[in-house]
Amino acid sequence: MSEDESVPELAVGADAFNRRGEDLEVAVVGGGAIGATAAYDLACEGADVTLYDRGPIASGSSGRAAGVCYDAFADPLDAEIGSDAIERFRSLSGDDTFPFVECPYVWLAREGDDRRADAIREQVVRMQENGLVALEADGEALADRFSSLRTDDVAVAGIAGAAGYTDPARYTACLAAAADGTGATLRPETSVRVRTDPARVVLDADGTSHEVDAVLVAAGAHTKRVLAEAGLSIPMKPYRVQALVADCSLSGPMCYDATEEFYLRPHADGLLAGDGTEYVEADPDAYDRDASPGFAAGLLERVDHRLSGVDLETTDLERAWAGLCTATPDRDPLVGRLEDGLYVATGFQGHGFMRAPAIAERVADEILGGDGIDPFDPARFTGDEEFDIVEGMTIEMEN
């Protein structure tokens, strides 16, 4: 989804960092947003970092992500991580790096959908308690703020001010280039296997084994398989999601229709919308990367209903595709130390890219000897749990 293949490096002042990683050698497996950002953060701290990906940088889920970024979380930890991620997107973005477009985020429930309406009202209150910029609005108030949305069937909406969107592939390429410029070694198109005791990576091409101080596996939907080859099991399931871009001018905001379970945002080519979650485990090596028959026509019809003054037709479709998200039993990710020398970051329920700057920063800090994120500790599970896939953006009442 990159809008521009030419991505300059971020400016880096090495003397500005407390270089805690001196004499530490780290292998990062996975060249997506989290892997590239963690490689950059570790290199900035003086670690000897090699970033591996079996394909090009951002060739997996990060390259097919929607690029919607917000801090609209009711849980205090999620809110903190979301806010930190937004701030890093802002600070790292620019004309010479990648775009981050400030844009409000609206989520809404339709009339008659009392369960989701009550959940949104509760979420807004809890977000405000967390110090987030969040407002509740009915259909009339929403129309006053955003004339681009149809609101006559809206029971309640939440509005988050600290939000925006970006190009995920461009962000990831930029952070990988920044990691390279800070001293990391990039090894795209390089397949590796992970081994433990001691932590090491094995180059598939010639079987060479290279021992390191730590391995971070942030290989998206492939993370479970990479770890299984090392004899480790995690409770994570990849699942297929779909999105499209249509030639239709959209001036904002970003919007999630919780009742109909689809999202939309402005895009350089018009608008981007997503839906199409499949509640079955997908094979990350053999899933269909094209959108399902009928997906685009059905979603465009629902998007057209939500927009005001727009007449969307199937002929407005520019492209449609499928990607993978990853689920866990409790819908929280698996981030941190799995065993000595081995760290993992996966299971983000569709929220991985938007939290990548903050998650990568935290897991890099843990590798360097800092504290982990206790609620996301991957060792909280045995690895053989049975669970159903739940779509990540589902609006539910908080416990």
Secondary structure as a PSIPRED ss2 file (coil, helix, strand):
# PSIPRED VFORMAT (PSIPRED V4.0)

   1 M C   1.000  0.000  0.000
   2 S C   1.000  0.000  0.000
   3 E C   1.000  0.000  0.000
   4 D C   1.000  0.000  0.000
   5 E C   1.000  0.000  0.000
   6 S C   1.000  0.000  0.000
   7 V C   1.000  0.000  0.000
   8 P C   1.000  0.000  0.000
   9 E C   1.000  0.000  0.000
  10 L C   1.000  0.000  0.000
  11 A C   1.000  0.000  0.000
  12 V C   1.000  0.000  0.000
  13 G C   1.000  0.000  0.000
  14 A H   0.000  1.000  0.000
  15 D H   0.000  1.000  0.000
  16 A H   0.000  1.000  0.000
  17 F C   1.000  0.000  0.000
  18 N C   1.000  0.000  0.000
  19 R C   1.000  0.000  0.000
  20 R C   1.000  0.000  0.000
  21 G C   1.000  0.000  0.000
  22 E C   1.000  0.000  0.000
  23 D C   1.000  0.000  0.000
  24 L C   1.000  0.000  0.000
  25 E E   0.000  0.000  1.000
  26 V E   0.000  0.000  1.000
  27 A E   0.000  0.000  1.000
  28 V E   0.000  0.000  1.000
  29 V E   0.000  0.000  1.000
  30 G C   1.000  0.000  0.000
  31 G C   1.000  0.000  0.000
  32 G C   1.000  0.000  0.000
  33 A H   0.000  1.000  0.000
  34 I H   0.000  1.000  0.000
  35 G H   0.000  1.000  0.000
  36 A H   0.000  1.000  0.000
  37 T H   0.000  1.000  0.000
  38 A H   0.000  1.000  0.000
  39 A H   0.000  1.000  0.000
  40 Y H   0.000  1.000  0.000
  41 D H   0.000  1.000  0.000
  42 L H   0.000  1.000  0.000
  43 A H   0.000  1.000  0.000
  44 C H   0.000  1.000  0.000
  45 E C   1.000  0.000  0.000
  46 G C   1.000  0.000  0.000
  47 A C   1.000  0.000  0.000
  48 D E   0.000  0.000  1.000
  49 V E   0.000  0.000  1.000
  50 T E   0.000  0.000  1.000
  51 L E   0.000  0.000  1.000
  52 Y E   0.000  0.000  1.000
  53 D C   1.000  0.000  0.000
  54 R C   1.000  0.000  0.000
  55 G C   1.000  0.000  0.000
  56 P C   1.000  0.000  0.000
  57 I C   1.000  0.000  0.000
  58 A C   1.000  0.000  0.000
  59 S C   1.000  0.000  0.000
  60 G C   1.000  0.000  0.000
  61 S H   0.000  1.000  0.000
  62 S H   0.000  1.000  0.000
  63 G H   0.000  1.000  0.000
  64 R H   0.000  1.000  0.000
  65 A C   1.000  0.000  0.000
  66 A C   1.000  0.000  0.000
  67 G C   1.000  0.000  0.000
  68 V E   0.000  0.000  1.000
  69 C E   0.000  0.000  1.000
  70 Y E   0.000  0.000  1.000
  71 D C   1.000  0.000  0.000
  72 A C   1.000  0.000  0.000
  73 F C   1.000  0.000  0.000
  74 A C   1.000  0.000  0.000
  75 D C   1.000  0.000  0.000
  76 P H   0.000  1.000  0.000
  77 L H   0.000  1.000  0.000
  78 D H   0.000  1.000  0.000
  79 A H   0.000  1.000  0.000
  80 E H   0.000  1.000  0.000
  81 I H   0.000  1.000  0.000
  82 G H   0.000  1.000  0.000
  83 S H   0.000  1.000  0.000
  84 D H   0.000  1.000  0.000
  85 A H   0.000  1.000  0.000
  86 I H   0.000  1.000  0.000
  87 E H   0.000  1.000  0.000
  88 R H   0.000  1.000  0.000
  89 F H   0.000  1.000  0.000
  90 R H   0.000  1.000  0.000
  91 S H   0.000  1.000  0.000
  92 L H   0.000  1.000  0.000
  93 S C   1.000  0.000  0.000
  94 G C   1.000  0.000  0.000
  95 D C   1.000  0.000  0.000
  96 D C   1.000  0.000  0.000
  97 T C   1.000  0.000  0.000
  98 F C   1.000  0.000  0.000
  99 P C   1.000  0.000  0.000
 100 F E   0.000  0.000  1.000
 101 V E   0.000  0.000  1.000
 102 E E   0.000  0.000  1.000
 103 C C   1.000  0.000  0.000
 104 P C   1.000  0.000  0.000
 105 Y E   0.000  0.000  1.000
 106 V E   0.000  0.000  1.000
 107 W E   0.000  0.000  1.000
 108 L E   0.000  0.000  1.000
 109 A E   0.000  0.000  1.000
 110 R E   0.000  0.000  1.000
 111 E C   1.000  0.000  0.000
 112 G C   1.000  0.000  0.000
 113 D C   1.000  0.000  0.000
 114 D H   0.000  1.000  0.000
 115 R H   0.000  1.000  0.000
 116 R H   0.000  1.000  0.000
 117 A H   0.000  1.000  0.000
 118 D H   0.000  1.000  0.000
 119 A H   0.000  1.000  0.000
 120 I H   0.000  1.000  0.000
 121 R H   0.000  1.000  0.000
 122 E H   0.000  1.000  0.000
 123 Q H   0.000  1.000  0.000
 124 V H   0.000  1.000  0.000
 125 V H   0.000  1.000  0.000
 126 R H   0.000  1.000  0.000
 127 M H   0.000  1.000  0.000
 128 Q H   0.000  1.000  0.000
 129 E H   0.000  1.000  0.000
 130 N C   1.000  0.000  0.000
 131 G C   1.000  0.000  0.000
 132 L C   1.000  0.000  0.000
 133 V C   1.000  0.000  0.000
 134 A E   0.000  0.000  1.000
 135 L E   0.000  0.000  1.000
 136 E E   0.000  0.000  1.000
 137 A E   0.000  0.000  1.000
 138 D C   1.000  0.000  0.000
 139 G H   0.000  1.000  0.000
 140 E H   0.000  1.000  0.000
 141 A H   0.000  1.000  0.000
 142 L H   0.000  1.000  0.000
 143 A H   0.000  1.000  0.000
 144 D H   0.000  1.000  0.000
 145 R H   0.000  1.000  0.000
 146 F C   1.000  0.000  0.000
 147 S C   1.000  0.000  0.000
 148 S C   1.000  0.000  0.000
 149 L E   0.000  0.000  1.000
 150 R C   1.000  0.000  0.000
 151 T C   1.000  0.000  0.000
 152 D C   1.000  0.000  0.000
 153 D C   1.000  0.000  0.000
 154 V E   0.000  0.000  1.000
 155 A E   0.000  0.000  1.000
 156 V E   0.000  0.000  1.000
 157 A E   0.000  0.000  1.000
 158 G E   0.000  0.000  1.000
 159 I E   0.000  0.000  1.000
 160 A E   0.000  0.000  1.000
 161 G C   1.000  0.000  0.000
 162 A C   1.000  0.000  0.000
 163 A E   0.000  0.000  1.000
 164 G E   0.000  0.000  1.000
 165 Y E   0.000  0.000  1.000
 166 T E   0.000  0.000  1.000
 167 D C   1.000  0.000  0.000
 168 P H   0.000  1.000  0.000
 169 A H   0.000  1.000  0.000
 170 R H   0.000  1.000  0.000
 171 Y H   0.000  1.000  0.000
 172 T H   0.000  1.000  0.000
 173 A H   0.000  1.000  0.000
 174 C H   0.000  1.000  0.000
 175 L H   0.000  1.000  0.000
 176 A H   0.000  1.000  0.000
 177 A H   0.000  1.000  0.000
 178 A H   0.000  1.000  0.000
 179 A H   0.000  1.000  0.000
 180 D H   0.000  1.000  0.000
 181 G H   0.000  1.000  0.000
 182 T C   1.000  0.000  0.000
 183 G C   1.000  0.000  0.000
 184 A C   1.000  0.000  0.000
 185 T E   0.000  0.000  1.000
 186 L E   0.000  0.000  1.000
 187 R E   0.000  0.000  1.000
 188 P C   1.000  0.000  0.000
 189 E C   1.000  0.000  0.000
 190 T C   1.000  0.000  0.000
 191 S C   1.000  0.000  0.000
 192 V E   0.000  0.000  1.000
 193 R E   0.000  0.000  1.000
 194 V E   0.000  0.000  1.000
 195 R E   0.000  0.000  1.000
 196 T C   1.000  0.000  0.000
 197 D C   1.000  0.000  0.000
 198 P C   1.000  0.000  0.000
 199 A C   1.000  0.000  0.000
 200 R E   0.000  0.000  1.000
 201 V E   0.000  0.000  1.000
 202 V E   0.000  0.000  1.000
 203 L E   0.000  0.000  1.000
 204 D C   1.000  0.000  0.000
 205 A C   1.000  0.000  0.000
 206 D C   1.000  0.000  0.000
 207 G C   1.000  0.000  0.000
 208 T C   1.000  0.000  0.000
 209 S E   0.000  0.000  1.000
 210 H E   0.000  0.000  1.000
 211 E E   0.000  0.000  1.000
 212 V C   1.000  0.000  0.000
 213 D C   1.000  0.000  0.000
 214 A E   0.000  0.000  1.000
 215 V E   0.000  0.000  1.000
 216 L E   0.000  0.000  1.000
 217 V E   0.000  0.000  1.000
 218 A C   1.000  0.000  0.000
 219 A C   1.000  0.000  0.000
 220 G H   0.000  1.000  0.000
 221 A H   0.000  1.000  0.000
 222 H H   0.000  1.000  0.000
 223 T H   0.000  1.000  0.000
 224 K H   0.000  1.000  0.000
 225 R H   0.000  1.000  0.000
 226 V H   0.000  1.000  0.000
 227 L H   0.000  1.000  0.000
 228 A H   0.000  1.000  0.000
 229 E C   1.000  0.000  0.000
 230 A C   1.000  0.000  0.000
 231 G C   1.000  0.000  0.000
 232 L C   1.000  0.000  0.000
 233 S C   1.000  0.000  0.000
 234 I C   1.000  0.000  0.000
 235 P C   1.000  0.000  0.000
 236 M C   1.000  0.000  0.000
 237 K E   0.000  0.000  1.000
 238 P E   0.000  0.000  1.000
 239 Y E   0.000  0.000  1.000
 240 R E   0.000  0.000  1.000
 241 V E   0.000  0.000  1.000
 242 Q E   0.000  0.000  1.000
 243 A E   0.000  0.000  1.000
 244 L E   0.000  0.000  1.000
 245 V E   0.000  0.000  1.000
 246 A E   0.000  0.000  1.000
 247 D C   1.000  0.000  0.000
 248 C C   1.000  0.000  0.000
 249 S C   1.000  0.000  0.000
 250 L C   1.000  0.000  0.000
 251 S C   1.000  0.000  0.000
 252 G C   1.000  0.000  0.000
 253 P C   1.000  0.000  0.000
 254 M E   0.000  0.000  1.000
 255 C E   0.000  0.000  1.000
 256 Y E   0.000  0.000  1.000
 257 D E   0.000  0.000  1.000
 258 A C   1.000  0.000  0.000
 259 T C   1.000  0.000  0.000
 260 E C   1.000  0.000  0.000
 261 E C   1.000  0.000  0.000
 262 F E   0.000  0.000  1.000
 263 Y E   0.000  0.000  1.000
 264 L E   0.000  0.000  1.000
 265 R E   0.000  0.000  1.000
 266 P E   0.000  0.000  1.000
 267 H E   0.000  0.000  1.000
 268 A C   1.000  0.000  0.000
 269 D C   1.000  0.000  0.000
 270 G E   0.000  0.000  1.000
 271 L E   0.000  0.000  1.000
 272 L E   0.000  0.000  1.000
 273 A E   0.000  0.000  1.000
 274 G E   0.000  0.000  1.000
 275 D E   0.000  0.000  1.000
 276 G C   1.000  0.000  0.000
 277 T C   1.000  0.000  0.000
 278 E C   1.000  0.000  0.000
 279 Y C   1.000  0.000  0.000
 280 V C   1.000  0.000  0.000
 281 E E   0.000  0.000  1.000
 282 A C   1.000  0.000  0.000
 283 D C   1.000  0.000  0.000
 284 P C   1.000  0.000  0.000
 285 D C   1.000  0.000  0.000
 286 A C   1.000  0.000  0.000
 287 Y C   1.000  0.000  0.000
 288 D C   1.000  0.000  0.000
 289 R C   1.000  0.000  0.000
 290 D E   0.000  0.000  1.000
 291 A C   1.000  0.000  0.000
 292 S C   1.000  0.000  0.000
 293 P C   1.000  0.000  0.000
 294 G C   1.000  0.000  0.000
 295 F H   0.000  1.000  0.000
 296 A H   0.000  1.000  0.000
 297 A H   0.000  1.000  0.000
 298 G H   0.000  1.000  0.000
 299 L H   0.000  1.000  0.000
 300 L H   0.000  1.000  0.000
 301 E H   0.000  1.000  0.000
 302 R H   0.000  1.000  0.000
 303 V H   0.000  1.000  0.000
 304 D H   0.000  1.000  0.000
 305 H H   0.000  1.000  0.000
 306 R H   0.000  1.000  0.000
 307 L E   0.000  0.000  1.000
 308 S C   1.000  0.000  0.000
 309 G C   1.000  0.000  0.000
 310 V C   1.000  0.000  0.000
 311 D C   1.000  0.000  0.000
 312 L C   1.000  0.000  0.000
 313 E C   1.000  0.000  0.000
 314 T H   0.000  1.000  0.000
 315 T H   0.000  1.000  0.000
 316 D H   0.000  1.000  0.000
 317 L E   0.000  0.000  1.000
 318 E E   0.000  0.000  1.000
 319 R E   0.000  0.000  1.000
 320 A E   0.000  0.000  1.000
 321 W E   0.000  0.000  1.000
 322 A E   0.000  0.000  1.000
 323 G E   0.000  0.000  1.000
 324 L E   0.000  0.000  1.000
 325 C E   0.000  0.000  1.000
 326 T E   0.000  0.000  1.000
 327 A E   0.000  0.000  1.000
 328 T C   1.000  0.000  0.000
 329 P C   1.000  0.000  0.000
 330 D C   1.000  0.000  0.000
 331 R C   1.000  0.000  0.000
 332 D C   1.000  0.000  0.000
 333 P C   1.000  0.000  0.000
 334 L E   0.000  0.000  1.000
 335 V E   0.000  0.000  1.000
 336 G E   0.000  0.000  1.000
 337 R E   0.000  0.000  1.000
 338 L E   0.000  0.000  1.000
 339 E E   0.000  0.000  1.000
 340 D C   1.000  0.000  0.000
 341 G C   1.000  0.000  0.000
 342 L E   0.000  0.000  1.000
 343 Y E   0.000  0.000  1.000
 344 V E   0.000  0.000  1.000
 345 A E   0.000  0.000  1.000
 346 T E   0.000  0.000  1.000
 347 G C   1.000  0.000  0.000
 348 F C   1.000  0.000  0.000
 349 Q C   1.000  0.000  0.000
 350 G C   1.000  0.000  0.000
 351 H C   1.000  0.000  0.000
 352 G H   0.000  1.000  0.000
 353 F H   0.000  1.000  0.000
 354 M H   0.000  1.000  0.000
 355 R H   0.000  1.000  0.000
 356 A H   0.000  1.000  0.000
 357 P H   0.000  1.000  0.000
 358 A H   0.000  1.000  0.000
 359 I H   0.000  1.000  0.000
 360 A H   0.000  1.000  0.000
 361 E H   0.000  1.000  0.000
 362 R H   0.000  1.000  0.000
 363 V H   0.000  1.000  0.000
 364 A H   0.000  1.000  0.000
 365 D H   0.000  1.000  0.000
 366 E H   0.000  1.000  0.000
 367 I H   0.000  1.000  0.000
 368 L C   1.000  0.000  0.000
 369 G C   1.000  0.000  0.000
 370 G C   1.000  0.000  0.000
 371 D C   1.000  0.000  0.000
 372 G C   1.000  0.000  0.000
 373 I C   1.000  0.000  0.000
 374 D H   0.000  1.000  0.000
 375 P H   0.000  1.000  0.000
 376 F H   0.000  1.000  0.000
 377 D C   1.000  0.000  0.000
 378 P H   0.000  1.000  0.000
 379 A H   0.000  1.000  0.000
 380 R H   0.000  1.000  0.000
 381 F C   1.000  0.000  0.000
 382 T C   1.000  0.000  0.000
 383 G C   1.000  0.000  0.000
 384 D C   1.000  0.000  0.000
 385 E C   1.000  0.000  0.000
 386 E C   1.000  0.000  0.000
 387 F C   1.000  0.000  0.000
 388 D C   1.000  0.000  0.000
 389 I C   1.000  0.000  0.000
 390 V C   1.000  0.000  0.000
 391 E C   1.000  0.000  0.000
 392 G C   1.000  0.000  0.000
 393 M C   1.000  0.000  0.000
 394 T C   1.000  0.000  0.000
 395 I C   1.000  0.000  0.000
 396 E C   1.000  0.000  0.000
 397 M C   1.000  0.000  0.000
 398 E C   1.000  0.000  0.000
 399 N C   1.000  0.000  0.000
